[in-house]
Each structure stands twice: as C-alpha cells, then as structure tokens.
Amino acid sequence: MKIITLLAEMGKKLGFDIWCADRNRSEKLREICLNKFPLDFERSERIKQIDVIWIKDNQIKYIYEVENSTAFVEALKRATNIPERTKVEKIIVLPRDRISLLKDKMQEPMFIDYFNKDSWKIMFYEDVMRYSKKRDIKDFDKSFKEKLTEETQSKLS
C-alpha cells in the first residue's frame, strides 16, 4: 500500500488527477484519489482495477501496476482495455527480489508479445521511494521515461 500511496502523491504533485483501485483502503488515498472514475470507456470496470492511474486533460497518461497487489498477467490484461493504450505509459512496479519471477514470465510467448507491443516498463520499489523524496519532481516525467527506457532491457537481460 505504501508504494501505491507514494505513486498517488507524486502524480498529484505533478498536477494529475489520480485514480486508485483501492482508494478506500487508506485515509491518505481517499484524500488524494478521485471518488468517481472520470472517464467513460466501454470496459471501464476493468480499467478501474488498475492500481494507480494518472489522468490529465481527460486522458490516461500513466498506469502503474504494483506487483504485490497485481499478478503480471493481470496487469497486461487490464491495460488492453484502455482505448488508445499505445499513448499511455505503462509501468509494472515490483520489489527487486521479484525480478526473477518477471523474467520467468518473459519466457511465455503471449506475455512477452504484449509486454513488448504495449511498451511496458518496470520500476523497482526503491525507485519509487527515491523519486518520492525529491523536493522538486517537476522533471519526473522526462527523466522517468528516459531512465525506464534505458533500464528496462538491462534489468530483464
């Protein structure tokens, strides 16, 4: 829950509207996250199950699936319901000691096909905690994308 809360807080600081699937599990998330999902999609019930969604200008910009609350395959399945999902940054957040599980999933053709097709990135819990402690995170968007793009391949090799 701590990682979900940190992701929600960072998104809020950056000016995003925040949706959290489990917003009722903590008082802090009830303060940060939207009470009602603001977008109307055909499969929005599935989309609303995504752990953290950052929304701006009535568009989903980022989704975060936190591994301790979401199975890897479920994360990919939920994201396929997002219209124009190629325009959305998709990140799986996991503890460093679980990378071997993700590598095992990468051996499954269906999983690796969707992971690559949808340009999923990975981020470790420590990365979230480090970014959340920075006073000025306005460059988060740019540095985050660059960092994840460079590191995703090396972490999975």
Rosetta blueprint (number, residue, H / E / L):
1 M L
2 K H
3 I H
4 I H
5 T H
6 L H
7 L H
8 A H
9 E H
10 M H
11 G H
12 K H
13 K H
14 L L
15 G L
16 F L
17 D E
18 I E
19 W E
20 C E
21 A L
22 D L
23 R H
24 N H
25 R H
26 S L
27 E H
28 K H
29 L H
30 R H
31 E H
32 I H
33 C L
34 L L
35 N L
36 K L
37 F L
38 P L
39 L L
40 D L
41 F L
42 E L
43 R L
44 S H
45 E H
46 R H
47 I H
48 K L
49 Q L
50 I L
51 D L
52 V E
53 I E
54 W E
55 I E
56 K E
57 D L
58 N L
59 Q E
60 I E
61 K E
62 Y E
63 I E
64 Y E
65 E E
66 V E
67 E L
68 N L
69 S L
70 T L
71 A L
72 F H
73 V H
74 E H
75 A H
76 L H
77 K H
78 R H
79 A H
80 T L
81 N L
82 I L
83 P L
84 E L
85 R H
86 T H
87 K H
88 V L
89 E E
90 K E
91 I E
92 I E
93 V E
94 L E
95 P L
96 R H
97 D H
98 R H
99 I H
100 S H
101 L H
102 L H
103 K H
104 D H
105 K H
106 M L
107 Q L
108 E L
109 P H
110 M H
111 F H
112 I H
113 D H
114 Y H
115 F H
116 N H
117 K H
118 D L
119 S L
120 W L
121 K E
122 I E
123 M E
124 F E
125 Y H
126 E H
127 D H
128 V H
129 M H
130 R H
131 Y H
132 S H
133 K L
134 K L
135 R L
136 D L
137 I L
138 K L
139 D L
140 F H
141 D H
142 K H
143 S H
144 F H
145 K H
146 E H
147 K H
148 L H
149 T H
150 E H
151 E H
152 T H
153 Q H
154 S H
155 K H
156 L H
157 S L
